Amino acid sequence: MVGIATDLRARLLDAAFYALCAAFAAVTALTSTLLPHRAWGTIAWIAYAAGAALVLLIGRHRVVPLLFVTTALLPLLVEAVQRASGRTDRAQEEVLVVEQMGDRLAHTGTPYLAREAIAALPEPDRLLGYAPYQPGMSVFGLPRAAFGDAWWTDARVWFAVVTTFCLVYCLNLLRPHADPLRLAQAVAVLPLCTLTLATGGDDLPVLTLCLLALALSARNRYTAAGVAVGLAGALKLFALPVALVLLVLILATASRRAIGFAATALGIPLLALLPALLVNADAYIENAVRFPSGHGLVTSPAQSPLPGHLIATALPAGRTIALALLLLAGAVIALMLFRRPPRTAGVAAAYIAAGLTAAIMLTPATRFGYLLYPVAFLAFWWSLRKTADPDPA
């Protein structure tokens, strides 16, 4: 009887969570100023509402894949088909940027435009001329460059393919040792992730590759973990803190295998970067360094009102203050890693969540959507919390 009551409480809690997700999606459908978000909400709120009822009937684990299909993959495919049919309001700007990266890579050998080329664009087009990603992201734009406009050449479709593969692989690795339900919900059901995948999507392959690296580390497969996080680092620099924390974990628990991990985790991003540097190093610096740091020809639209942005805009020398606080937070976390290095993948995930939260909160140019990273890493830690260090940092 106790087990039945516990299961019922858990189902009711999940039903309430899905009902809140349905409310968020409905509000998005009615009020969002971004048309791709409205299109997502129109479909997703019905799916979430149905999930709130289904979890009481078919169980907590079975409803998660259904919700992933109906709240992420289905809206994505609908928007991709509508876009291929001529709708110009069915993708966020990052999708266009990634596809332009693929086109440039195919025709010039580098996914980046130089500063002079961006300056020559009409002023409204200069923002989309920037590509603040690592060179590997351009791979997702190659299908459209090679085969033209079709629903299946939409970069989001390929984001979803990689995301689904990595997430399923990650969950299968964890399942013998833990119940990764909360992790699955954080990545496959939470609107922060489903909305992102359906309308933009470039963060989800990075996130799931990093989660896969953590899961592989939990199984002591460190070289494979290095490959996973190295591939993530070839897409976005968000993967670099993950690689560094995992390196500390390996040095603390299996130091002889650290070289193999480091060779793949750091070598893959460097190999991906090399062609772009050889073709035009200054173009890479303009896109991946100057623009995100606020020194491009246009200002980054990533300006959510988080503490770093508020400090940078409201105080004298605010940008310097925000960056100093960011460096201080990084130094504190580095000291914690040195004094109490993680000894399990779960504790490593908690460190990563803390570091990324500090970075997102204190960086002058940031956005709410990036919070999907620490949320997912906290869910990973939660899934493995029973196997965590007895005295975690």
Stockholm file with secondary structure:
# STOCKHOLM 1.0

chainA/1-393         MVGIATDLRARLLDAAFYALCAAFAAVTALTSTLLPHRAWGTIAWIAYAAGAALVLLIGRHRVVPLLFVTTALLPLLVEAVQRASGRTDRAQEEVLVVEQMGDRLAHTGTPYLAREAIAALPEPDRLLGYAPYQPGMSVFGLPRAAFGDAWWTDARVWFAVVTTFCLVYCLNLLRPHADPLRLAQAVAVLPLCTLTLATGGDDLPVLTLCLLALALSARNRYTAAGVAVGLAGALKLFALPVALVLLVLILATASRRAIGFAATALGIPLLALLPALLVNADAYIENAVRFPSGHGLVTSPAQSPLPGHLIATALPAGRTIALALLLLAGAVIALMLFRRPPRTAGVAAAYIAAGLTAAIMLTPATRFGYLLYPVAFLAFWWSLRKTADPDPA
#=GR chainA/1-393 SS CHHHHHHHHHHHHHHHHHHHHHHHHHHHHHHCSSHHHHHHHHHHHHHHHHHHHHHHHHCHHHHHHHHHIIIIIHHHHHHHHHHHTTCSSSSCHHHHHHHHHHHHHHHHSCSCCCHHHHHTSCGGGHHHHCCCSCGGGGGGGHHHHHHCSCGGGSHHHHHHHHHHHHHHHHHHHHTTTSCTHHHHHHHHTSHHHHHHHHHTCTHHHHHHHHHHHHHHHHTTCHHHHHHHHHHHHTTCTTHHHHHHHHHHHHHHHCGGGHHHHHHHHHHHHHHHHHHHHHHHHHHHHIIIIITTTTCSSSCCSCCCSCHHHHHHHHSTTHHHHHHHHHHHHHHHHHHHHHHSCCCSHHHHHHHHHHHHHHHHHHCSSCCGGGGHHHHHHHHHHHHTGGGSCSSCC
#=GC SS_cons         CHHHHHHHHHHHHHHHHHHHHHHHHHHHHHHCSSHHHHHHHHHHHHHHHHHHHHHHHHCHHHHHHHHHIIIIIHHHHHHHHHHHTTCSSSSCHHHHHHHHHHHHHHHHSCSCCCHHHHHTSCGGGHHHHCCCSCGGGGGGGHHHHHHCSCGGGSHHHHHHHHHHHHHHHHHHHHTTTSCTHHHHHHHHTSHHHHHHHHHTCTHHHHHHHHHHHHHHHHTTCHHHHHHHHHHHHTTCTTHHHHHHHHHHHHHHHCGGGHHHHHHHHHHHHHHHHHHHHHHHHHHHHIIIIITTTTCSSSCCSCCCSCHHHHHHHHSTTHHHHHHHHHHHHHHHHHHHHHHSCCCSHHHHHHHHHHHHHHHHHHCSSCCGGGGHHHHHHHHHHHHTGGGSCSSCC
//
